[in-house]
Amino acid sequence: MGRPPARREERMTAPQLGIRPPTAGTRPIRTRLTVVVLMSLLILAAMGPARADVLVNKPRGRVCVGEAIKTGVWYQAYSGGPRWFEVRILNPRDRVVFSARGRATKQWRYSKFYPQRTGVFRTVYRVPGWQARFETRVRSCGRRGSPAGLAAYGSLIPHPIACRGKVRLVGIPPLSI
C-alpha cells in the first residue's frame, strides 16, 4: 500500500480563468506620460546649459540729480567661461557719459556715475553671450544742497555744486546797502 500518486496541480493563467488585465484605461495615461517626458526633454535640450558667468548689478530705477547711478559686475568662478564685460551709461540725448570695460573679478566691482541733469539715463551692459539695458529716471528732488534746490533757495542761500571735479559756490551775492 503506498501512497496515492501526488496530484500535480496545474496553475492556470489569468486569461485561462477568464480574467483580463486592465488595459482599457491605461493607454491614455501612458501616452500622456510619454508626451510629458518627451516635451520636458525637448525643452531642456533647447535651453542649453545655464550660463551665468558674469553677473551685473541693476541700477536703481529713480535717483535725484547729484545722486549716484551705481553699476557693478561679478564673475562666478565656479561656472567657468569668459570674464570680459563692458558697461556704458547714456544720457537722455543718447550720448555716452560713462564707459568701463575689463575683466570681472571674483568679488563685486562697483562704479558710480553722478548725473547733473534730469531725464532718462540708460545703462547698457555687454557680457559674454548677452546684453542688458536698464533705465534710470533722474529727477530734481528740490532738496537743499542739490542743483534742483537752487531754484527754490538760490536767492537766499548759496549752494555748492560739483562741476567737473571742482566745487563752486553758486548764489546771488548779498546786496550792499
C-alpha positions as CSV (number, residue, x, y, z in Angstrom):
1,M,0.0,0.0,0.0
2,G,1.5,3.1,-0.8
3,R,0.5,6.5,-1.1
4,P,-1.7,7.6,-3.9
5,P,0.2,9.4,-6.6
6,A,0.6,13.1,-5.9
7,R,-1.7,15.1,-8.0
8,R,0.0,17.7,-9.9
9,E,-1.8,21.0,-9.6
10,E,-1.8,22.9,-12.7
11,R,-1.6,26.6,-12.4
12,M,-3.9,28.5,-14.6
13,T,-3.1,31.9,-16.0
14,A,-5.5,34.8,-15.8
15,P,-6.7,34.6,-19.4
16,Q,-7.4,30.9,-18.9
17,L,-9.5,31.8,-15.9
18,G,-11.3,34.4,-17.9
19,I,-9.7,37.4,-16.2
20,R,-8.4,40.1,-18.4
21,P,-5.7,42.6,-17.3
22,P,-6.9,46.2,-17.1
23,T,-5.9,47.7,-20.4
24,A,-8.9,49.9,-21.1
25,G,-7.8,53.0,-19.1
26,T,-4.0,52.7,-19.1
27,R,-3.2,53.5,-22.7
28,P,-4.2,57.3,-22.5
29,I,-2.2,57.6,-19.2
30,R,0.9,56.0,-20.8
31,T,0.6,58.2,-23.9
32,R,0.2,61.4,-21.7
33,L,3.2,60.4,-19.6
34,T,5.3,59.7,-22.7
35,V,4.3,63.1,-24.2
36,V,5.2,64.9,-21.0
37,V,8.6,63.3,-20.7
38,L,9.4,63.9,-24.3
39,M,8.3,67.6,-24.1
40,S,10.4,68.1,-20.9
41,L,13.5,66.6,-22.6
42,L,12.9,68.8,-25.7
43,I,12.6,72.0,-23.5
44,L,15.7,71.2,-21.6
45,A,17.7,70.4,-24.8
46,A,16.5,73.7,-26.4
47,M,17.5,75.8,-23.3
48,G,21.1,74.5,-23.4
49,P,23.4,74.9,-20.5
50,A,22.7,77.6,-18.0
51,R,25.4,80.3,-18.4
52,A,25.7,82.9,-15.7
53,D,29.4,83.6,-16.0
54,V,29.3,87.4,-15.4
55,L,26.6,88.9,-13.3
56,V,25.6,92.5,-13.4
57,N,24.1,95.0,-10.9
58,K,20.8,96.5,-11.8
59,P,20.9,100.3,-11.1
60,R,18.1,102.0,-9.2
61,G,15.1,103.0,-11.3
62,R,14.9,106.6,-9.9
63,V,17.6,108.9,-8.5
64,C,17.8,112.6,-7.8
65,V,20.2,114.9,-9.6
66,G,23.6,114.5,-7.9
67,E,22.9,111.0,-6.6
68,A,24.8,108.0,-8.0
69,I,23.8,105.6,-10.7
70,K,25.7,102.5,-9.4
71,T,26.9,99.8,-11.8
72,G,28.7,96.6,-10.9
73,V,29.9,93.3,-12.2
74,W,30.9,89.9,-10.6
75,Y,32.4,86.8,-12.1
76,Q,31.1,83.4,-11.0
77,A,34.4,81.5,-10.7
78,Y,32.7,78.1,-10.3
79,S,30.8,78.4,-13.6
80,G,33.8,78.9,-15.8
81,G,33.8,80.7,-19.1
82,P,34.9,84.2,-20.3
83,R,35.1,87.1,-17.9
84,W,35.0,90.2,-20.0
85,F,32.4,93.0,-19.6
86,E,31.6,96.4,-20.9
87,V,29.2,98.9,-19.3
88,R,28.0,102.3,-20.8
89,I,25.7,104.9,-19.4
90,L,23.9,107.1,-22.0
91,N,22.4,110.4,-21.2
92,P,18.9,111.5,-22.4
93,R,20.4,112.6,-25.7
94,D,21.9,109.1,-26.2
95,R,25.5,110.3,-25.7
96,V,27.9,108.1,-23.7
97,V,28.7,109.8,-20.4
98,F,30.3,106.9,-18.7
99,S,32.1,103.8,-20.0
100,A,34.0,101.0,-18.4
101,R,35.3,97.7,-19.7
102,G,37.6,94.9,-18.4
103,R,37.7,91.6,-16.7
104,A,35.2,90.9,-14.0
105,T,36.7,89.7,-10.7
106,K,35.5,87.1,-8.1
107,Q,34.2,89.9,-5.9
108,W,31.7,92.6,-6.9
109,R,33.3,95.6,-8.5
110,Y,31.2,98.8,-8.5
111,S,31.4,102.1,-10.3
112,K,29.3,105.2,-9.7
113,F,28.2,108.0,-12.0
114,Y,26.7,111.2,-10.7
115,P,24.3,112.8,-13.2
116,Q,24.0,116.5,-13.2
117,R,20.8,116.9,-15.2
118,T,17.3,115.4,-15.3
119,G,16.0,112.8,-17.8
120,V,16.1,109.1,-18.5
121,F,19.7,107.7,-18.4
122,R,20.2,104.2,-20.0
123,T,22.8,101.7,-18.6
124,V,23.9,99.1,-21.1
125,Y,25.9,96.1,-20.0
126,R,27.6,93.8,-22.6
127,V,28.9,90.5,-21.2
128,P,29.7,87.1,-22.9
129,G,26.5,85.8,-24.6
130,W,24.1,88.6,-23.8
131,Q,23.3,92.3,-23.4
132,A,21.2,94.0,-20.7
133,R,19.6,97.5,-20.7
134,F,18.3,99.4,-17.7
135,E,16.7,102.8,-17.4
136,T,17.2,105.2,-14.6
137,R,14.9,108.2,-14.3
138,V,16.9,111.2,-12.9
139,R,14.6,113.9,-11.4
140,S,15.1,117.1,-9.4
141,C,14.1,116.4,-5.9
142,G,14.2,120.0,-4.6
143,R,16.3,119.4,-1.5
144,R,18.8,121.9,-0.2
145,G,22.3,121.3,-1.4
146,S,21.3,119.9,-4.7
147,P,21.2,121.8,-8.0
148,A,17.5,121.3,-8.1
149,G,17.2,123.2,-4.8
150,L,18.9,126.1,-6.4
151,A,15.7,127.3,-8.0
152,A,13.9,127.5,-4.6
153,Y,16.7,128.8,-2.5
154,G,19.1,130.4,-4.9
155,S,18.3,133.9,-3.9
156,L,18.7,133.2,-0.2
157,I,21.4,130.7,0.4
158,P,24.4,129.9,-1.8
159,H,24.7,126.2,-2.7
160,P,27.8,124.2,-3.5
161,I,27.6,122.5,-7.0
162,A,30.1,119.9,-8.3
163,C,31.3,121.0,-11.7
164,R,33.9,118.8,-13.5
165,G,35.7,117.8,-10.3
166,K,35.6,121.4,-8.8
167,V,33.2,122.7,-6.3
168,R,31.8,126.1,-7.0
169,L,29.6,128.2,-4.7
170,V,26.6,129.4,-6.6
171,G,24.2,132.1,-5.4
172,I,23.4,135.7,-5.6
173,P,25.9,137.9,-3.7
174,P,24.4,139.8,-0.8
175,L,23.1,143.3,-1.6
176,S,25.3,146.1,-0.4
177,I,23.3,149.0,1.0
